[in-house]
Amino acid sequence: MSNYLRVGQANTPLYVFNPESYFSWLTAQNQQTQNWITSTCFSGKGLAVIPNNNGGLEAAVFIVENTSEYFACGELANLLPNGDYQLVVDADQEAICFGFLIGTYQFERYKEKQSDFPTLFVGEQSLVDTVSNLVSATSLVRDLVTTPAADMMPEHLSSTAQTLVDRFNGSVSEIVGEELLNENYPTIHAVGRASVHKPRLIDLRWGDANAPKLTLVGKGVCFDSGGLDIKPSAGMRLMKKDMGGAAHVLGLAELIMASELSVNLRVLIPAVENAVSSNAFRPGDVIKTRKGLHVEIDNTDAEGRLVLCDALDEAVNDKPELIIDFATLTGAMRVALGTELPGFFATKDETALGIQTAGEPIQDPVWRMPLHKPYKDLIKSDIADLSNCASGPFGGAITAALYLQAFLPEDVDWVHFDIMAYNNRKLSGRPVGGEAFGIRAVFSYLQARFG
């Protein structure tokens, strides 16, 4: 994809304007250009191509409401005739280039015919590098989430992590299968033991050992049948995306490593398939977690918080300065905020405000939700320390977050994202399928905090 955005010169200028700037530009053009625009009944919205006297292209003009909106040019690469174009704008170059380049994204793993797109030329390598890194990370998340579960099981997530560290000189280790019991990760093992694809804890490390410690944790449920509390077919159809949290932390890790952010990075991914078999964990079982808390299984379809709680308990061992987890955790969050606005919880007000503020100018909105402590009563158990599922249908995203918080020290700087990881409808630059939510906002915040 990065081949479509390059440093250099092209003969055909591409102008990107808002409506006001477009009309100012048009009045300054020669009579031939003005006549062409008038005769083609161009409305001043979208793309106009202007021919030269030889039948070729003199220029292309693309009009959007807001040139600083990062997805405003998301359809531009699909509308422009193939060829080479020189971007001619005074401002908002990063947003325009991001929209153009992300618009070339297509999931083509299972398609014989590959698409081709025009190439956009700009003047600065730093701009190309910044935009290419953002688009590459977003594309990685999309590819991982959209890939069918048959080709995206725990071992495939492990291979992806290894590929990343091979590029950036990091390391990956993993604890697999029965080793999880030997190393005291019982809930990861319990959720994943019914699958022929062995459960594992993937542990990626990168960066300067003396830099501030940052740990990312991603839910890697590669397919969620619901377990013995099996989902209906409609609820199971898109459960290939239940490893979206793992995809997000791998995409964010790529951004961090490619940008050489000054952190000591650790990425933990509990990777499992929640399958149905004779040895599947059952409703009513009680599992002793890595932290030592006993959890009663109220519902085997609330499995994500089970694999995360062992990983979070491991995450605190290094005493990182910041822990961030991503998970496709609850339908309750989708009910609260819809599918396109990711909600997050945070223990520190300053961190929460920093992330939310960082996402606003780059159109990666996130919304803070409350860790309302009185709701912790809803995950009490009569026979164990706590239940993995609330006693009622309300506040499900909050009770899930409170469950996870029970496995962390009170003073930890922790952020928990509950995300959709999927586009249910096509939007500019965002096809139906896997999607990255919040990683650009988080990365922008991390740059400000650790840069």
N, C-alpha and C positions, 0 to 999 in steps of 0.2 A: 504493500500500500504506500509506503514512504516514497516509492519511485514516482508517484504522481505529484509530489511536492518537492521542488528542487531549487537550488541556488543557480541563477544564471539569467540569460536574456532570451526573450521570445519576441517575435515580430508583431503578434496580435495582442493589443492591450485588452485587459479585462477591468472594467470599472465596476465597483460595487458601491451603490449609493443608497441613502434613505431618500424618500420622495422629495424632500425639500432640496437636497443637494443635487438630485437628478435634474430637476427643472432648471436650476441655476446652470448646470453643465450644458443642458440642451440649448438654452438660449445663446450660449457662446459658440455653438457649432456652426459649420458652414451650411449653406442652403440645401445642399444635396443630402446631408445627414438629417436635417430637419424634415425635408420632404419624405425621406424614407420612413422615418418614425411615424409621420402623419399618414402616409399611404398604407402602412401595414396595420393601422388602427391600434398601435401599441398603447396600452392603458396606463403605463407607468408602474406596472407591477410585474415582478418576475423577470424573465430573460428577453432581451432584444439583441439580435445579431445584425450588424450593419455591414453590407457588402462594399467592396472596393470596385474600381472600374474594370478590374480583370476577372471579376466573378468570384474572387476569394473573399476572405473576411477582413474588413477594415478594423472592426472592433466588436467587442461584446460588452453589453451593459446589463447588470443584474441589480434589481431594486428590491430592497427589503425594508420593513418598517424600522428595524433597529440593527445597525451594522455591528454593534457590540454584543449582540445575542449569539451565543456560541453555536447554536444549531440553526441559525437563520439561513445559512448557506448550505444546509444539509442536503438539498436536492440539486445543487448547482452542478456537480460533476455528472449527474444523470441527464441534465438538460443541455449542457454545452455540447456542440459537435466535437468529435475527437480532434485533437490538435494540441499545439503548444500556446500557452497564454501567459502574458506578463501582468501580474497584479499591479494595478495602479490605484493606490489609496494612500491617504495621509495618516489614517488612524485605524484602530481596531483590526490590525493585521492578524494578530493571534486568533481572534474570534473568527474572522473570515476564513483563515487557512484551516483552522480546526474544523469548521463546518464543511468546507470543501473536502478535506481529506477523510473525515469520518463518513462522508457521503459515498465514498468509494468502497466502504465495507460491504461485503457480502459473505454469507456462509456458504461455501461452495465445496465442502469436503466430499459430498456425494453427487456432485454434478460433473459431467464430462466436459461441458463447455464452460470456459472461464471468461469472465467479463473483462472488457478493456475500457479505460477512461481517459479523458484529456489530462494533460500535465500542466500544472500551475508553477510558474517560476517567480521567485522572490529574490530580494537582494541580500539577505543576511542568513548565514548558516545557523546562527543561534536561534533564529525563528524556526527554521526547519527542524532543528534538533528538539526544541521545546514541544512543538506541535506533534512531531512524529512520536515522541515519547508518550504524550497523552493519548494519542490515537492507538498506538501499539498496545498500551495497557488496557484500554477500553476494549479493543478487539480481542485480546486474550480472554478477558472475562466473558465476552459474548460467545466466543468459540467454545469455551469450556462448558458453559451453561447450555448452549444449544445442542451440543453433541449428545446423541442418544446414549442412554445408560449402558447399553451393551459395549460401547467403546469408551466409556468414561466411568470406570470403577475405581476403587481405592488404588490399585496398582497403576492406573493411568494418571491419577493425580500425583502419585509419587514420581512418575516419569517426567511429568511437567515441571515439578519442582527441581528435579535433577537437571533438566535442560536449562532452566533459569540460572542455576548456580554455575553451570558450565560456562555460561556467557559472562557471568559477572564475578567469577572467582570466589564463590561461597562454598558451603558444604551442606549436605543433607544426610540425616540419619533417620532410621525408622524402627519402630517396635511393632512386630507383626504377629498376628494370631495369638497362640497360647503364651507368647512372650509378654503380652499385655497383662496377663494374670501374674506372671513372675515379677514384673516390674511395677505392679500395683496400679493398673488402670482398669479397674473392674467394670465400670459402666460403659466404656468404649467397647470392651470385649463383649459384654452382655448384649448390647444393641446389634453388634455385627456378627455374632457367632453363628447365626442361622444361615448365613450366605456362604456360597462356595468361594466367593471373593473375600479373602481374609481381611478382617479389620486391621487397622494400623494407626499409629500416631506418627505423622510425618513431622520432622523437626528440621527446619531450614535456618541456617545462620549465615550472616554476612556482615562485614563492616569492621571498623576499628574497635578492638576490645576495650579501648579507653574512652570511647565516645559514649554519650548518653544512651541508656538501654531503652529500646522500643520493642515491644512484643505484640505481634498480631496473631489472633486466633480466628480460624475460620471453620464453620460447620461444614463437614464434608460428607453428608449423607447422599451417596451417589444415586440411590433410588430408594424411595420411601413407599413401601406397600401399606404402611400403617402397622405392620406386624400383625399379631393375632387380633388386634382391634383394627381389622383390615378396612382400608378406605373403599368407598364405592368407586366404580370405574371412572366416573367424571372427576372425582377428586384425585385419582391416581394418574390421570393422563399426562400431566406435566411434571410428575415428580422426578423426572431426570434433572430438574432445576434445583433439587433440594441440596445440592452441593454448591449452591450459589455463593454461600459465605466463603467457602474455600477458594472459589474462583476470584472473589473480590480481594482476598488478602494476597493471592498470588499476583493479581494485576497491580495492586498497590505496592507490593514488594518489587515488581519490575520497575515501576516508576521511581521508587526510592533508590534502587541500585543503578538504574540508567542515569539518574541525576546526581549520583554520588553524594547523596545526603549524608551529613556527618552524624550517623547513628550506629549503634551496635544493635543490628536488627536480628530478631528471632521471629520465626513464623511457625506456629503450631497448628496442624490440621489433623483432627480426629476424623479419619476416613473410614466409612462403613457403608454397607447396604443393609437396610432394615427389611429383612426378608421373613418369609414364613416357612418354618420347618419344624421337625419334631423337637429340636433343641432351642427353639425361639424363646425368648423371655416372655413372661406371662403377666397379665393383669393380676394384681394382688401379691406378686413377688416383692421381696424386700432385698435391695442391693446395698452393700456397704461400698461407699465411694472412696476414691483415693484420699480425700480429706478425712475420712473416718465417719462422716455422717451417714446414717442409714436412710435410704429413700424407698418409700413404698410406691410401687408402680400402679398408679390409678389408670393409666391409659398408655398402651405401647406405641401409640401414634404421637405421643409427646416425647419423642426420642432424641430430638436435637439438643435439648437442654441437658440430657443425660451424657451425651458424648462431650459436650462443651464443659460440663462441670469438672470432669477429670483433667481436661486440657487447661482450664483456667487455674486449677489448683497447682498444676505444674508451672504455669506461667509466672506465678508469684515467687517461685523459688529463687529466681535471679534478682529479685527486687528491682524490676524495671521502673523507669521514670514514668512510663505510660503504657497501659494495656488497652488495645482496641480489638473488639471482636465483631465479626460480621456473621449474620445467620439469617437464613430464610426460616424464621422461627414460628411466627403465628399468623393465622388468618385474621386474628383480632386487630392486628396493626393495619391490615389492608382495609378492614371495615372502618377503622378510625380515620385513616388518612388517604385511602384509595391506593391504587397500585403504583402510582407514579411519584409519590412523595415519600421518601424513606424516613421512618422515625428512628430516633436514637435516645438512649438514656445515658446519663453521665453522673458521676459522683462529684465532680468539681465544676462549679459554675463558670470559672474562667475558661476551662477547656471547652465546655459546651458552647459558650458564647463565641469563642474563637473559631470553632468548626463551623457553626451556623453562619457567622459573619463571612468566613472565607468562601463559602459556597455561593453567596448571593451574586457577586459581580461576574462569576463565570458560569452562571446558570446551572449550578449543581445543587439545587435546594435540598436542605435537610431540616427536620423539625424535631425539637427536643420534647420528650415525653417525661412525665413525672415518675420517680421511684417512690410511689406513695406507700410508706411503710405500714400503715394499718392494714393494707391488703395482704400482708404476709400471713395473717391469720387464715387466709383462704387456702394456703398450701400446707396447713397443718395435717398431720396424720395421727390417728389414734394409736398406732402400733410402732411408728418409726419417728425419726427426727423431723421428717417432712415428706410431703407427697410430690410427685413429679407433675401433678396437674391440679388446677384449682377445683374447688368443690362446686362452683357455679359457672355460668357461661359469660359472665361480665368481667371486663378488665383483664382479658387474657394476655395481652402483651405486657402489661405491668406485672402480673403475677409471674410470668415467665422470666422477666428481668429480675424480679426479687428472688426467684429461685437461684438464678446464676449468682447474684450478689452474695448469697449465703456462703459461697465457696471462696470469697475474697476477703482480705483484711479490710477493716473499716476505713483505713486511711489511704487506700490505693486510689490512684488516678486512673479511672476505668471508664471506657466508653463502649456501649453495646448498641450495635446497629441491627435492627429488625427490618429486613429488606425483601422486596418482591423478586428482584434479580431477573425480571422478565418483562418485555413489552407485550401487552395484550393487543395493542393497536399500533398501526404504523404512524409515525410522526416524522417530521423533517429530520433526516439523518439518523433515524432510529427505526429500523425495521422490526417487524414482529419477531420475537425470539429473545435470547439472552441479552441482558443489559447490565451495565455497570452503574450503580447508584451510589453516590457519595464519595467515590475514591478520589475524584478531582478536588472536592472540597476538603477532604482530609489531608491530601497531599499538600494543598496550598497552605493549610494550617501548619502542617509539619515543617514546611519550608520556613515559615515565619518563626516557628518555635526553635527549630534545630539548625536552620540554615546558616 
